[in-house]
Amino acid sequence: MASTTADRELAFTPVYKLTEMIRKKKLSPVELMEVILKRIKELNPKLNAYLTVAEESALEGARHAEKALSTGEKLGPLHGIPTSIKDLVATRGIRTTSGSLVYKDVVPETEGTMVKRLKAAGAIIVGKTNTPEFGLAACTDNRLGDSCRNPWNLERTSGGSSGGAAAGAAAGISPLSQGSDGGGSVRIPAAYCGLYGLKPNYGRVPKDVAPWGVSHVSCTGPLTWTVRDTALMMNVIAGPDGLDYTCIRTPPPDYVKALDTKPKRLKIAWSPDLGYGPFGVKVDPEVKAAVEKAVKVFAEMGHSVEEATPTPIDPFDTWDVLINSRNFIPYGSLLEKHADKLMEYTKTALECGRDVSGVEVAKSWVQVEKMRGVMLDFFAKYDLLLTPCTAVPAPKVGQKARELGRHFIDWPFHPFTPVFNLTLNPAAAIPGGFTADGLPISLQMVGRLEDEVTVLRASAAFEEARPWANKRPPIS
């Protein structure tokens, strides 16, 4: 049976409203889960947003959540909410492929702190969302099936590496979506799919530490339709963890409560291209026009906005060297054992990681230190930095850019995200308009170190001035 109009409206109801409806017994967790599972069956064959749907355990969780409403159990802030987990993250008892044919049948016996926190808060894992192999591309293609498609136009990519998370949230088949971002992997798909996506400050959310330690740039963050839903998820997953030694040790703020306070008058910098023109970066005219229009909204709200660009330092080779060499540690042996099962971009990345020298890695860290110094100085003058999130709207599935970095990523499509993984700053993708043919356009908002609150408050103010959640993709 196809989804009804009522199903559709329920699927797109913000999570913070769903939790209230469930607590007041105006909505059954089982009813909500059944609607989401029905929509997944209807839409996922067209999108390939989910690699695994945990229907049986999700329904069991929903029944338990419903029973808890009548037995007086303490309810968590996400009680009864269907939640998707990116398939790079281990989930106990649910298949975790890492987007790879090599691991297509792996079912973990353990899971990390972030997943445990979501479950403790009452979230119910509905399935695992599609990702490129090991998260190594900005389009969600792997050998497990078809490419993940964009809900706004099925001929377009949903981005990556959290492409399934974004496609699922945008299509109304994943009320709450978890993603991760090592070079733009939350922000790029959020931008292509018209969602709000937050890369928190590095170390704000603990990461799984097995089997090889934690990444030095990757962050876990939400992809949602509303800023408040992102704040709600951040309240659950953020905070110190004894297993992840890179975590920020101070307790995180209450992000939901922070949204009750309007941002003070902010000093905001606006950079059309981060000074990357000399590196070959060109911004699509429609993207440029839409983002410039969005930037003016902040001036209309009374903030001080001026065009200013941090001293540009080419981040592309630096990111490639550091990420490829780090990824070679857990996955390098696959070049000999399972090369025939790997994607070409994976083999290229691992070969690059194998071949870079210690001197190259050391030089890359020197560049990172320079970038971090530049950003520290820049944010001594400004509260926020606005840029385009991507240089182009969502490309066609399979479309490739000429290489800008020397390795494997299509940096010309999305050159503005990786530098803030290297500098550790929090950054968000904010829906900012549409192209003439209906593809989402996004601006990126970057904050001071450890200051997600200002990013969220300013994002919420923009959301109020320029609402976006009333526009939904045709497939939905």
N, C-alpha and C positions, 0 to 999 in steps of 0.2 A: 504494500500500500504506500502510495506517495505521501510525502509530508503535506500537511494541511497548512493553511494560513496561520492558524493558532500555533501549530508546531514551530513554524518559522519565527513567529514573534517571540515565543518562549526561548528558542535557540539563540536569539540575538538580544535577549534581556541581559543587561549588565550583571556581572557576578555579584556585585555588592547588593543589588536588588534581589537576585535569586536567593542569597543567603538569608535575607530578611523574610522573604516569602516562605522559605522552608522553616525558619524558626517560629513563625506565626502560624504554621500549619496551613498556609494557603496554597502550598505546593508540596507535592509528595516527591521525595528523592527518587523513588522508583519511576514515577511518571516522567520526571525530568530525564532520567537515564534512558528510559525507553524511547523518548523522543530523539535524543542524541544518537542512540544506536540505530534507530530507523533512518535518520538522515545520513549517517555514515554509510549504511548499506546502499542508499540511493545515490549519494554524491561521490563517495570515495573511488568507485571505479573510473570516474571521469577525471578525478584530481590526482589520485595516488598520494594523498596526504599522509595516510597511515600505512605503515608496513605491517603492523600487527594490531589487531583489535582484540582486546581482552574482554569479550562479551560476557562470558560466564562469571568471571570474578568481579566484573564491574556491576552486574546485576545483583550478585551476592552482596557486594558492598553497599549498594543502594538499599537493599532490603534491611541490612543491619542499620544503616543510617535512619531509615524510617522507623524502625523499632525503637531506636534510641530517643526519638522524639516523645515517645509515650512512656518511657521507663525512667525518665529523670536523669539520664546520663549527662555529664558535662559536654556541651557542644563546642567544637572548635570553630574558628572564624571562617573555615571553608567547608563546613559540614554539608555533605551531600553533593558537592560540586564535581561534575565530571571534568577530569584534568588529563591533558596529554603530556607525555614525557618524550623528549627528543631521543631518538634511538642510539645516540652516543652514550646515554646514561644507563647504567645497570639498574634493572628492576627485578627484584626477587620473584621468581616464578613466572616471569613474563619474558618472552623472547627478546633478546637484545643483540642486534646484528651489527651495529656500528656502520650500517650502510654497505656492508661487505659480503660478497658471496662466500668468503672464507669463513665467516662467522654466522652464516644464515640459520644455523640450528642451535645456537648458544642460548641456554636458559640459565641465567645466574642464580646462585643460591644466596647471594647477599646483595645489599644495596647501600648507597651512601647516605650521608647526613641530610642532604637536601630533599631526597625522596622521602626519607623517614619523617622529616618535619612536615611535608605536605600531607602525608597520611595522618600524622598525629593531629593536624589541624582539621581533619575530616574530609579532605579531598579524596576522590575515588579515581584511580587510574583507569582511564577508558581505553588507552592504547599507546603505541609507540609511533612517533611521527617520523616521516621520511627524512633522510639526510644523505648528502653525498658521502662517498666512502671515507670514513674516518674524519668527516667534516672538512675535507681538503679542497673544496671548490665552492664557488659562490653561485652555482646553479645546482639543483638537486637532481643529479643523474647518478645512477649506479647500476650494477648488473643484477639487481634483485627484481627489476621490473621496469615499467615505463617511467619516463621523467615525471617529476611532480609538476603539476600544471597550476597556472595562476587563475584564481576564481573570476577575475575580471575579464580574462580572455584566455581561453584554453590553449591558444597557440603560443602564449608567452610563458616565460619561466616564473616560478614563484620566488626565485632567488635561492640563496643558501648561506650558510649551511643549514640554518633552521627553516628550510623551505617548506617542509611538511607541517611544522608548527604554525607557520604563517598562513599557509593555504587552508588548514583546518579551522583556524580562528576566523579568517576572513569569510569562509563559506558557511559559518554557523554550525560546524560539526565538532568544535572543540571550545567549550565555554572559557576554559583557562588553559593557556599553552605555555609550556616551559621551553625556552631555547637557550643556546649558549653562543658566545660571541668572542672569537679570537682575532678577528680582523674586520668585523662588520657583520658577523653571522646572525645576529638578532636584527640589527638596524637595516641591512640590505633587504631581507625578505619582508620586514615590516614596511619599508618604503615601497617595494614593488606591489605589495598586497593591500596597502591603504590602512595599516594598523599603527597603533602606538607601540613602540618597542624600546625598552630601556636596557642599555649596557651599564650596570652599576659600576661604581668604582671597583678597581681590581681588589680582591680580597674581602669584599663585602659579603659575598655569599660563598659558603664553603663548597669545594669541589671534591669529587671522588678522588681518592689518592692511589687506588690500585689501578694497574699493576706497576706503575713506574713513577709515581709521584705526581705532582700537580703541574699543570702548564704555567708558564710565567707570564702569559698575557690573556688567557681565556677567562671569561666571566659568564656566570649563569644569570639570565634575566627573563622577564615575562614578555609575551606578545599578547596584547589585549586590544579591545575596541575602545576602552576608556582609560584615562589616566588613573582614576580611582581604583579600578580593578588591578592595575599594575601596582599601586601603593599597597593594596590589600595583600597581593601575593608576596610583595617584598617584606611586609611585616612578618610573614610566616617563614620565609627562607633565609633572611639575612641574619647575621650574627656570628660571633666567634665559634670556633669548633676546634676541639683538641686534636683532631686527626689532620686537619689542613693547617700546617704551620704558617702559611702565607696569609691567613685570615687577619683582617683588622681586629685588634683585640678589644677595642672599646665597643660598648653596646651600641647598636644602631638606633636611630631615632624612630619614633612612631610615625611612619610615613602617611598613614591615613589621617591621623590627627593633624599632621603638618598641613594638609590640604585645607583645613578649616581657616587657615590664616592666608590672606592675600599677600602676594609678594610685594615687598617694599619697592620704591622706585629704583630700578636696576640700571646699571651701566652696561650696555650690551654692545658687543662688537659684531660686525657683519662682514663676512668675507665671501665674495662670489666664487672663489676657486682655490682658497688656501695658498695662493701664490704658486700653484702647480702648473701654470701655463707653460713655463720653460721646460717642464718635464713631459710635455706632450698632452696634457689634460685639456679637453674641450667639453664645455657644458652645453647640453642640448638647449636650443633657444626656448622651447616650451618649459623646460625645467627652470631655466634662469628667470623667465618672466614670472612663473608661479611663485618661486621662492622669494623673489624681490617683493612681490605683492604681499606675501605672508609676513615678511620682515616689517613692512610698514604698519602692520597691526600692532606690533609692540610699541612703536612710536605713538600710535593713536591711543594706546592705553596709558601713556604718560611716561614711559621709560625713555632713557637716553640711549639712542641708537646711532652709531657711527660706523662707517666702513673702516675696518682695520684688520690687518692680517698678521699673524705671528710670522717671525722670520722663517721662511720656508726651508726645510731640510728634507731632502728626498727620502721618504720612508720605505720605498718599495723593495729595493734590494735588501735593506736591513731586515724588514719583516720576513722576506723570503728565506734569507740565510738562517735566521734564528728559528723560525717555525719548522723549516725542513730538517734542520739538524736535530731539533728536539724530537720531532716525530719519527726520526730514524731510530731512536732508542727503542720504542716498543714495537715498531712495525718493520724495521729494516730487514729482519730475517725472512719476511714474506717474499722479498725479491728472489730468493733462492728456492724457497719451499712452495710458493703459490703464485708465481708471477703470471701464470695463465689465467688466474681468477681475478686479477686486479684490474681496475680501471687504468686507462693510459695516464690520466692526470696523477693517479696515485704512484704509478711507477716513476713518472718524471719527478715528482716531489721527493720520493725516497732516494732516487739516484742522486738528486741534487744534495740531499742531506748527507748521503754517503760521501760525496766528493768534495764538499766544502772543507777548507783547511781550518786549523785552529786559529790561524792569524785572521782569516776572514770573520770568524765568529767574534774574536776579540775586537776587531775593527767595528763590527756591527754594534757591540755593546757600547763602544765609544760614541757612536752616532745616537744611540738611545739616550745616553747621558746628556748629550747636547740637546736633543729634543725635549727632554724633561726639564732642562734648565730654561729653554725658550718658553715652554708653557707655564712654568712657575712665574717667570717674569711677566708674561702676558696676563695671567690671571691675578697678578697684583694690581693691575689697572682696570680689569673688567670683571663683572660678575658672571657673564655668559658670553659664549661665542656661537653665532649662527652661521651655518653653511648649507649648501645643498647636501642632502644625504647621499644621493647617487648622482652621477653626471648625466644619466639617461633614464627614461622610463624602462619598465621591464622589457628586456630583449626577447626575441623569439626563442623558443626552445631550440637548443643546439647552436644558436648564434654565438660566434666567438669574436672577441676584439683582437686587434693586433697586440702583441705582448708589449707591455711597458716595463714591468719588472723582467728580470732576465730569466725567470723560472717559469711558473705555470699559471699564475692567476691573471684573469682579465681585468687588470687594474683600471684601464680606461673607462670601464662601466661604473666603477664604484671606488674612486680614488680617495675619497674624503674620510673613510672610516678607520683604516688600519693604524694611523698615527696615534689615535687616542687609546688604542690597546697598548701601544708601546709606552705612552706617557701615563697610562693608568687612569686618566680622567673619566668620570661618568659622562655618558652621552646618550641622547635619545633621538629616535626617528619620530617625527610628528607629521601626520597627514596635512598637506598644505595645498591641495588642489588636484586637478585632473588635466590630462592632455585632451586635445580636441576629439580623439577617438576613445576616451573614457578610461585611460590608464592612470593609476594614482601617481602623484608627485609628492615628495616628502622633503621637509627641511630637517637638518640635524642641529640639535642644541647640545652644547658641551658646557660642563660646569667645572668649577674648581675641584681640586682633589677632595674626596670624601664628602662632597656636597650634593648628593642626589636630591636633597630637599628643595633647593632653589630650582633645580631642573624640573622637578615634579610640579612645584607651585606655578612656575612660569608656563609650563606645558598646560596645566589645568586652566589658567587664565586665558591662554590662546584657544583652548578647546571650547571654553564658554563663549568667546568672541566669534569663533569660526567653527561651529559644531561639525563633526564629520561622521558620527556614528549613525546618522539617519540615511546615509548613502551606502547601499549594499550591492555586492556584485550580482550580475545577472544570474549566475548559476544557482545562487542561494534560494 
